Amino acid sequence: MLNTPAGLPVPTDDGAADHLPGTALPSLQLESTDGARVDLGKLRGWWVVYIYPMTGRPDVALPDGWNEIPGARGCTPQSCGFRDHHAELKTLSAGVFGLSTQDSAYQREARDRLQLPFELLSDAGLALRDALGIPSFEAAGARLYKRLTIVAYDGRIEKVFYPVFPPAQNAEDVLSWLRDNPQAGPRR
């Protein structure tokens, strides 16, 4: 598993996601890296949707000051954590999607390079932000999502991890919550 570099500023909980637990996921058609359209509001069973600012590429520099933005750095370690724990999540009947504002072609490169066994969803228009009030920030002239993770059952948000830090630990935290909360949403 990759780790987030030491010395990065730690994000603080600004309360921007407090309203999300108990909320229904909206009916949004988001493009997936496999070319399918995914309607978040129609997902059934357990789903983990980890939302991240952007995945860097080896051939493209990160925006100036990226390491100084609390919570911005760490998308690759977070994705790799969900990759490395994917089998365990499946044993708990939980599916996984990553979601960012990057387009699907950009995300496909990351999915393939990181060998992710799940798809990434593109929300270039920030429709989820508009529908649910997902926190975002601006960097290098682009509006990006703040890092958070939603755990939903049958389209209803059961748990939100926000802020997520360190990102490499997120998948383990989600697994622990799923194991420790059998009362949340019926299990199959």
BELSULJO-V341900 format. One record per backbone hydrogen bond with DSSP energy under -0.5 kcal/mol. NH is the residue of the N-H (numbers start at 1). CO is the residue of the C=O. Records with the same first field share a line. If there is no record, write none. Layout:
# BELSULJO-V341900
NH->CO + CO
This chain:
# BELSULJO-V341900
8->5
9->67
14->12
18->15
20->17
22->157
23->20
25->155
28->26
30->28 + 38
31->122
32->36
33->120
35->32
38->30
40->28 + 38
41->26
42->39
43->40
46->93
47->152
48->95
49->47 + 150
50->48 + 97
51->49 + 148
52->99
56->54
57->60
60->57
66->63
68->65
69->65 + 66
70->68
71->9
72->69
73->69
78->74
79->75
80->76
81->77
82->78
83->79
84->80
85->81
86->83
89->85
90->86
91->87
92->88 + 89
93->90
94->89
95->46 + 93
97->48
98->119
99->50
100->121
101->53
107->103
108->104
109->105
110->106
111->107
112->108
113->109
114->110
115->112
116->111
119->96
121->98
122->31
123->100 + 121
126->123
130->126
131->127
132->128
133->129
134->128
137->144
139->142
142->139
144->137 + 142
146->135
148->51
149->161
150->49
151->159
152->47 + 150
153->156
154->45
156->153
157->23
158->151
159->151
161->149
162->160
164->147
165->163
169->166
170->167
173->169
174->170
175->171
176->172
177->173
178->174
179->175
180->176
181->177
184->181
